[in-house]
Amino acid sequence: MIDFSKPTIMGILNVTPDSFSDGGRFNSLNSALNQVEKMIAEGADIIDIGGESTRPGADRVSIDEELNRVVPVIEAITKRFDTIISIDTSKPQVMDVAIKSGAHLINDVNALQAEGAVDIASQLNVPVCLMHMQGNPKNMQSNPRYTNIIEEVCYFLKQRTEVCLEAGIKKKNILLDPGFGFGKTYEHNIELLAGLNKISELGYPVLVGLSRKSLLDKMIARKVDQRLAGSISLAIIALQNSAKIFRVHDVAETIDALKVAQCFTRN
């Protein structure tokens, strides 16, 4: 479904009241669909729908609440648009219902570690994105520590891919996300971005979520809604270090920047 010869753009749609960047903006069905239409028109290849915030310190929501947030949006998108839909969840029950409601891809910040998640993903036979996170959203930024972050992230992702393969998930259906901002300090994020090529050497397409992340606050001291230029700069660096999929808030601007950068990038 996805052509990795060019950068793939995953547009973010948070149908939550408390996401770090756009919480509450797309809670209604109409506002969500308007945003989807805008992102598709701008060139988004995938729409990533999240019904539970994973910002630092975020509280968990119930299965029913998450389903009530995401399923109506998924169903409405499938009726109106021809696009790939990703469900951003760690709950097996939500994965199951979301895919059966029309989503095509599972994007799990917990790398299918929840009980039953690997089995459900295997049964659904859809692509999955496995992300590295130290801790959980509630405590991940309390005191993250690594001896060698590149080696530790690679080891974790390699172990998770092996679990998935053993469960019957096809290799072609696996994507990897190093998890920028998830249990990492500013210095960890910088080191991880510089060593991103090592993640791609595991043999799977690499997805990055750098858009508007807090590491930009230390770099350019801008508020969340003023980090467009910084986000684009990080996306270009990730492209130069073999990233294939870019999870972003600002679709059109990121696509333009990556098109220019790709003229000088050979992966």
N, C-alpha and C positions, 0 to 999 in steps of 0.2 A: 504493500500500500504506500510505502514511503520511498522516495527517491533520495538516497543519501549522497548523490553526486553534487548536491547543492545543500546549503544550510536549510534545515527544517525548522519552521517556526511554530512553537506551541504557545497559543494565546491563553492567558490566565483569566479564568472566570471564577471568582470567589463568591459563592452565594451564602455568605456568612456575615454576621454582624460585627465580627472582631478580628478580621484579618489585618495584618500590620499595615498594608498599603491602601486597600480599597474596601475595608470592612463596612458593610451596610449599603454600599453604593448600588449593588445589583441583587438585592434581596427580593424584589418583586419580579414576577415572571416577565413583564413587559420590559423592564430595564435590563434584565439579563439577556433577553432576545435582541434588544437593540444593540447591546454591546457585542454579542455574537455576530450580528450582521455587519457591524463596523469592522471587527477583526477579520472576518472572512473577506470582506471587500478590500481590506488592506493587504491581504495575502497570507493570512495564517493558514497553516497546513493542518493543525490540530487545535481543538478547543479543549482545554484542561479544566474540568469542573470540580471544585472542592466545596464540601459542605461542612468541613470542620477545620478551624484555624490550626495551623502548626507553627505559629509564631512563638518565640520564646515566652514561656510562662503560660501558654494557652491551656485552658481547661478542656477536658474531654466532653463530648456530647454523646447522647444516647444513640443507639442504632436507629430507632424510630425517628428521632429528630433529624439525623443526617439524611435518612431516606426521604423524609418529607421535604428537605431542602433541595436535593439533587434530582430525584426521579422526575418530577414535573418538568424540570428544565431539560433534562435529557430527552424526554418524550416529545417536548415541543420542538427542540432543535431537529430531531430526526424527521419531523413532519415538514419543517420549513426549509432546511438547508441540507446540502450534500457536502458533508465534511466529516473528518475523523474526530470522534469524541473520546477523550480520556477521562477516566474517573480517578480523582485524587483521594484515595482512602486507604486506611490500613485494616478496615474491618471486613472479614470474609463475607459476612451477610450483605454488606453494602456492595461489595464487588459483584456478588452473584446477581442481585436485583438490578444493579446499574447496567451490567452487560446485557442482561435479558431485556432491559428496557431500551437498548439501542446504543450503548457505549461500546467502544471497540478496543480500548486499551486500559490496562490497570497501572496507575502511577502510585507506588506505595513507598512513603518515606520510611517505613519500617521493614522494607525488603522482604515482605511476605513471611515475617517471623511470628505473626499472631497464629494461635492454634487454628489449624484448618485452612489457612490462607494459601499455602502452596498447593494443597489438594484441590481447592476451589479453582485456582488459576489454571491448573493443569486440565481440569474438567471443562472449563470454559474455552480453552484453546485459543487464547488471545495474547497479543504482546503484553509484556509486563516490564515495568521499569523498577529496578531495584536500587534503592538509595542507601547510602551510608549515613548513620546518625549515631553519635555517642550519647547515650542516655535517651530521654524522651523529651517532647516539647516542653513539659513542665519544668524539667531540671537541666536540660542539655547545656545551658550557658552558665551553670553555676560555677564549674571549675574544670573545663575540659583540659585533658592532658594527653600527650602523645610522646613516645620516644622517637618515632620516625613516622610522621603522619602519612607520607606517601606509601610506605610499606604496609602500614596498618590498614589503611583504606583499601589498598589493593588486595590484601589478604582477606579482609572481610568480604569484599565483593566477589572474590574468587570462590570463597566458601559458599556463599549464597547461590552463585550460579551452579555450583556442583549439586547443591540440594535440589535446585529447580530441575536440572537435567535428570537427576535420578527419579524425580517425581513425574517425569514424562513431558515437561515443558520443552518445547523445541528450541534449539540454540538460536534459530533465526527470530524467535519471539522474545529475546531477552535484550533489554537496554540497561545501561548502568548510569547512575548519577552519584558523583562523589559527595554530594550533600553540603554545598557551601552554606555556611551559617548555621548548620545543625550540629551543635556540639563542637564548635571550633572558635578559637579566638581570631582576632584580626590577623595575627601572624600566621596562624594555621591556614587561614583562607588564602593568604598570599602565597605561601609555600605550596599549597595544593594546586592553585591555578598555574604556578610556574612548572609544576610537575605533572600536569594533566595528561601529557603524552603517555605517561606510564599506565594510566587507567585505560587508555585506548589500546594499549598493547595486550590487554587481556583478551581482545578479539571480539568485542561487542561495541555497538554504537554508543557514544557517550552523550548524555543529556546534561546540560548545565542550567541551574537556576540562579542567576546573578542579578537579575533585574531589581533595582532599587534596594538591594540588600544593605544591611547596616555597616558593612565594612566600608562603604562609600562615605559614611558620615565622618570616619576618621581621615579619609583621603581628601575630601573636598568640603566637609562641614556643611552639607546641604540637607534640608528637610526631605522627607520621603518623596514628596511630590515634586522635588526639584533635582532629581537625580538622573534625568534622562541622558545627559551627555556622559556622565560617569558610567551608567549602565551600558551604553553603547560601547564605550571604551573597553569595558570588561568583556563584552561579547566578542569584540574583535580579537582580543588577546586569547580568549578561549578557542575561537576559530583557528587561530594560528597554532594552537596546541592540540588540534585534532578533534575538537568538539563537533558533533553532528547535529544535535537538537538543542534549540535555545528556547527556554521557557521565559516568556517576557510579558510585560504589561503594555509596552509601546510597540505595536507590531510594525506599522509602516516605517517608522524611523529606524528600527533595528534592521529590517529587511534592506533598506537603502544602504545603510552602513556596511552590512555584511556583503552585499553585492559588490561594492567598491573594494572592500578588503579581499574578497575572494579573487579578484583580478591579480592579486600579488601573493596569494597563498597557494601552496601546493601540498596537499595532504595525501 
